[in-house]
């Protein structure tokens, strides 16, 4: 057996309002859920980006929790890469720079394909890359 796709990915942030501004406003993702003080979730194509406050998710759920999700969380910067074609990457670079987001790196991989790297307001490493860097068309 082998999983068919990644359904959701999580990053950890310490300011949900700022996360909503950046991921919803700057990146244009559609917010699909928010629980004040705990998380904000966004749709990204056929996947979901989960942004959690780690202080709220590292404790065990209360005994009467409707959804007994086990504790989880991380400290420090994570990484997330969005798939984009070459023309989209050029447009994202212009859009991000216009929004005041610094591009940390912009290069072509030896096996082909371009990536640009930047940071979200929480220090997470973000990337737009052509899927061909992993051999996908």
VOMARLO-244339 format. One record per residue (C-alpha): chain; x, y, z; residue number from 1; residue in three letters. Coordinates in Angstrom, 2 decimals. Example, Ala and Ser with C-alpha at 12.3 -4.5 7.8 and 13.67 -1.06 7.14 Angstrom:
@chain: A	u: 12.30	v: -4.50	w: 7.80	n: 1	res: ALA
@chain: A	u: 13.67	v: -1.06	w: 7.14	n: 2	res: SER
END
This chain:
@chain: A	u: 0.00	v: 0.00	w: 0.00	n: 1	res: UNK
@chain: A	u: 1.06	v: 3.57	w: -0.66	n: 2	res: UNK
@chain: A	u: -0.67	v: 6.89	w: 0.15	n: 3	res: UNK
@chain: A	u: -2.05	v: 8.62	w: -2.95	n: 4	res: UNK
@chain: A	u: -1.43	v: 12.21	w: -1.89	n: 5	res: UNK
@chain: A	u: -0.76	v: 14.53	w: 1.01	n: 6	res: UNK
@chain: A	u: -4.10	v: 15.84	w: 2.22	n: 7	res: UNK
@chain: A	u: -2.89	v: 18.34	w: 4.79	n: 8	res: UNK
@chain: A	u: 0.32	v: 19.90	w: 6.03	n: 9	res: UNK
@chain: A	u: 0.88	v: 21.86	w: 9.24	n: 10	res: UNK
@chain: A	u: 3.00	v: 24.81	w: 10.20	n: 11	res: UNK
@chain: A	u: 3.16	v: 26.42	w: 13.61	n: 12	res: UNK
@chain: A	u: 2.68	v: 30.16	w: 14.18	n: 13	res: UNK
@chain: A	u: 2.41	v: 32.38	w: 17.23	n: 14	res: UNK
@chain: A	u: -0.03	v: 34.99	w: 15.86	n: 15	res: UNK
@chain: A	u: -3.14	v: 33.66	w: 14.12	n: 16	res: UNK
@chain: A	u: -4.33	v: 37.11	w: 12.99	n: 17	res: UNK
@chain: A	u: -0.98	v: 37.77	w: 11.29	n: 18	res: UNK
@chain: A	u: -1.06	v: 34.27	w: 9.81	n: 19	res: UNK
@chain: A	u: -4.49	v: 34.95	w: 8.37	n: 20	res: UNK
@chain: A	u: -3.30	v: 38.26	w: 6.91	n: 21	res: UNK
@chain: A	u: -0.26	v: 36.68	w: 5.26	n: 22	res: UNK
@chain: A	u: -1.70	v: 33.37	w: 4.04	n: 23	res: UNK
@chain: A	u: -5.14	v: 34.74	w: 3.18	n: 24	res: UNK
@chain: A	u: -4.16	v: 38.22	w: 2.06	n: 25	res: UNK
@chain: A	u: -0.66	v: 37.97	w: 0.55	n: 26	res: UNK
@chain: A	u: -0.87	v: 34.38	w: -0.71	n: 27	res: UNK
@chain: A	u: -4.60	v: 34.50	w: -1.48	n: 28	res: UNK
@chain: A	u: -5.49	v: 31.17	w: 0.13	n: 29	res: UNK
@chain: A	u: -9.13	v: 30.54	w: 1.05	n: 30	res: UNK
@chain: A	u: -9.70	v: 30.33	w: 4.80	n: 31	res: UNK
@chain: A	u: -11.91	v: 27.35	w: 5.62	n: 32	res: UNK
@chain: A	u: -11.78	v: 27.24	w: 9.44	n: 33	res: UNK
@chain: A	u: -10.61	v: 29.25	w: 12.42	n: 34	res: UNK
@chain: A	u: -10.71	v: 28.62	w: 16.14	n: 35	res: UNK
@chain: A	u: -9.53	v: 31.66	w: 18.07	n: 36	res: UNK
@chain: A	u: -6.35	v: 30.98	w: 20.00	n: 37	res: UNK
@chain: A	u: -5.82	v: 27.57	w: 18.40	n: 38	res: UNK
@chain: A	u: -5.72	v: 27.40	w: 14.59	n: 39	res: UNK
@chain: A	u: -6.59	v: 28.78	w: 11.18	n: 40	res: UNK
@chain: A	u: -6.92	v: 26.46	w: 8.16	n: 41	res: UNK
@chain: A	u: -6.67	v: 27.28	w: 4.44	n: 42	res: UNK
@chain: A	u: -7.54	v: 25.42	w: 1.26	n: 43	res: UNK
@chain: A	u: -4.70	v: 25.10	w: -1.27	n: 44	res: UNK
@chain: A	u: -5.85	v: 23.24	w: -4.37	n: 45	res: UNK
@chain: A	u: -6.82	v: 19.73	w: -3.25	n: 46	res: UNK
@chain: A	u: -4.91	v: 20.04	w: 0.03	n: 47	res: UNK
@chain: A	u: -5.30	v: 21.91	w: 3.30	n: 48	res: UNK
@chain: A	u: -2.72	v: 24.04	w: 5.06	n: 49	res: UNK
@chain: A	u: -3.14	v: 23.86	w: 8.84	n: 50	res: UNK
@chain: A	u: -1.64	v: 26.71	w: 10.87	n: 51	res: UNK
@chain: A	u: -1.58	v: 25.99	w: 14.59	n: 52	res: UNK
@chain: A	u: -0.54	v: 27.91	w: 17.68	n: 53	res: UNK
@chain: A	u: 1.84	v: 25.33	w: 19.18	n: 54	res: UNK
@chain: A	u: 0.97	v: 26.34	w: 22.75	n: 55	res: UNK
@chain: A	u: -2.64	v: 25.30	w: 22.10	n: 56	res: UNK
@chain: A	u: -1.91	v: 21.97	w: 20.39	n: 57	res: UNK
@chain: A	u: 0.83	v: 20.44	w: 22.53	n: 58	res: UNK
@chain: A	u: -1.48	v: 19.71	w: 25.46	n: 59	res: UNK
@chain: A	u: -3.70	v: 16.61	w: 25.52	n: 60	res: UNK
@chain: A	u: -7.33	v: 17.26	w: 24.58	n: 61	res: UNK
@chain: A	u: -9.77	v: 17.63	w: 27.47	n: 62	res: UNK
@chain: A	u: -11.64	v: 14.42	w: 28.37	n: 63	res: UNK
@chain: A	u: -14.90	v: 15.84	w: 26.99	n: 64	res: UNK
@chain: A	u: -13.39	v: 16.98	w: 23.64	n: 65	res: UNK
@chain: A	u: -15.69	v: 16.43	w: 20.68	n: 66	res: UNK
@chain: A	u: -12.64	v: 15.61	w: 18.53	n: 67	res: UNK
@chain: A	u: -9.90	v: 13.91	w: 20.55	n: 68	res: UNK
@chain: A	u: -6.97	v: 14.94	w: 18.34	n: 69	res: UNK
@chain: A	u: -3.72	v: 13.82	w: 20.00	n: 70	res: UNK
@chain: A	u: -1.19	v: 16.46	w: 21.06	n: 71	res: UNK
@chain: A	u: 1.18	v: 17.65	w: 18.36	n: 72	res: UNK
@chain: A	u: 3.32	v: 20.62	w: 17.53	n: 73	res: UNK
@chain: A	u: 6.75	v: 21.88	w: 16.68	n: 74	res: UNK
@chain: A	u: 9.04	v: 24.73	w: 17.61	n: 75	res: UNK
@chain: A	u: 11.24	v: 26.54	w: 15.15	n: 76	res: UNK
@chain: A	u: 10.94	v: 27.18	w: 11.46	n: 77	res: UNK
@chain: A	u: 9.29	v: 24.67	w: 9.16	n: 78	res: UNK
@chain: A	u: 9.20	v: 24.48	w: 5.37	n: 79	res: UNK
@chain: A	u: 6.43	v: 24.37	w: 2.79	n: 80	res: UNK
@chain: A	u: 6.71	v: 24.38	w: -1.00	n: 81	res: UNK
@chain: A	u: 3.90	v: 25.40	w: -3.36	n: 82	res: UNK
@chain: A	u: 3.89	v: 23.95	w: -6.90	n: 83	res: UNK
@chain: A	u: 4.01	v: 26.55	w: -9.66	n: 84	res: UNK
@chain: A	u: 4.96	v: 26.75	w: -13.33	n: 85	res: UNK
@chain: A	u: 7.79	v: 28.96	w: -14.58	n: 86	res: UNK
@chain: A	u: 5.47	v: 31.84	w: -15.53	n: 87	res: UNK
@chain: A	u: 3.65	v: 31.57	w: -12.21	n: 88	res: UNK
@chain: A	u: 6.93	v: 31.73	w: -10.30	n: 89	res: UNK
@chain: A	u: 7.88	v: 34.94	w: -12.10	n: 90	res: UNK
@chain: A	u: 4.47	v: 36.42	w: -11.25	n: 91	res: UNK
@chain: A	u: 4.70	v: 35.25	w: -7.60	n: 92	res: UNK
@chain: A	u: 8.13	v: 36.84	w: -7.28	n: 93	res: UNK
@chain: A	u: 6.76	v: 40.20	w: -8.45	n: 94	res: UNK
@chain: A	u: 3.68	v: 39.86	w: -6.22	n: 95	res: UNK
@chain: A	u: 5.68	v: 38.95	w: -3.12	n: 96	res: UNK
@chain: A	u: 8.20	v: 41.76	w: -3.63	n: 97	res: UNK
@chain: A	u: 5.35	v: 44.24	w: -4.14	n: 98	res: UNK
@chain: A	u: 3.90	v: 43.04	w: -0.81	n: 99	res: UNK
@chain: A	u: 7.24	v: 43.69	w: 0.91	n: 100	res: UNK
@chain: A	u: 8.25	v: 40.03	w: 1.14	n: 101	res: UNK
@chain: A	u: 11.98	v: 39.51	w: 0.56	n: 102	res: UNK
@chain: A	u: 13.05	v: 36.76	w: -1.82	n: 103	res: UNK
@chain: A	u: 15.89	v: 34.82	w: -0.13	n: 104	res: UNK
@chain: A	u: 16.89	v: 32.71	w: -3.12	n: 105	res: UNK
@chain: A	u: 15.94	v: 32.36	w: -6.79	n: 106	res: UNK
@chain: A	u: 17.69	v: 29.69	w: -8.82	n: 107	res: UNK
@chain: A	u: 17.50	v: 26.87	w: -11.34	n: 108	res: UNK
@chain: A	u: 18.07	v: 23.34	w: -10.05	n: 109	res: UNK
@chain: A	u: 20.81	v: 21.29	w: -11.83	n: 110	res: UNK
@chain: A	u: 18.22	v: 18.73	w: -13.03	n: 111	res: UNK
@chain: A	u: 15.92	v: 21.53	w: -14.26	n: 112	res: UNK
@chain: A	u: 13.23	v: 23.66	w: -12.68	n: 113	res: UNK
@chain: A	u: 13.21	v: 26.93	w: -10.80	n: 114	res: UNK
@chain: A	u: 12.59	v: 27.72	w: -7.13	n: 115	res: UNK
@chain: A	u: 12.12	v: 30.93	w: -5.21	n: 116	res: UNK
@chain: A	u: 12.40	v: 30.99	w: -1.42	n: 117	res: UNK
@chain: A	u: 10.99	v: 33.48	w: 1.09	n: 118	res: UNK
@chain: A	u: 9.89	v: 33.55	w: 4.73	n: 119	res: UNK
@chain: A	u: 6.46	v: 33.91	w: 6.25	n: 120	res: UNK
@chain: A	u: 6.14	v: 36.37	w: 9.18	n: 121	res: UNK
@chain: A	u: 7.00	v: 33.52	w: 11.61	n: 122	res: UNK
@chain: A	u: 10.29	v: 32.48	w: 10.03	n: 123	res: UNK
@chain: A	u: 8.93	v: 29.44	w: 8.18	n: 124	res: UNK
@chain: A	u: 10.79	v: 28.80	w: 4.93	n: 125	res: UNK
@chain: A	u: 8.38	v: 29.04	w: 2.01	n: 126	res: UNK
@chain: A	u: 9.04	v: 28.08	w: -1.60	n: 127	res: UNK
@chain: A	u: 7.42	v: 28.17	w: -5.01	n: 128	res: UNK
@chain: A	u: 8.94	v: 25.53	w: -7.29	n: 129	res: UNK
@chain: A	u: 8.34	v: 23.86	w: -10.58	n: 130	res: UNK
@chain: A	u: 7.17	v: 20.26	w: -10.00	n: 131	res: UNK
@chain: A	u: 9.86	v: 19.05	w: -12.41	n: 132	res: UNK
@chain: A	u: 12.49	v: 19.55	w: -9.68	n: 133	res: UNK
@chain: A	u: 11.13	v: 16.23	w: -8.36	n: 134	res: UNK
@chain: A	u: 10.57	v: 14.66	w: -11.77	n: 135	res: UNK
@chain: A	u: 6.85	v: 15.55	w: -11.96	n: 136	res: UNK
@chain: A	u: 5.46	v: 17.08	w: -15.13	n: 137	res: UNK
END
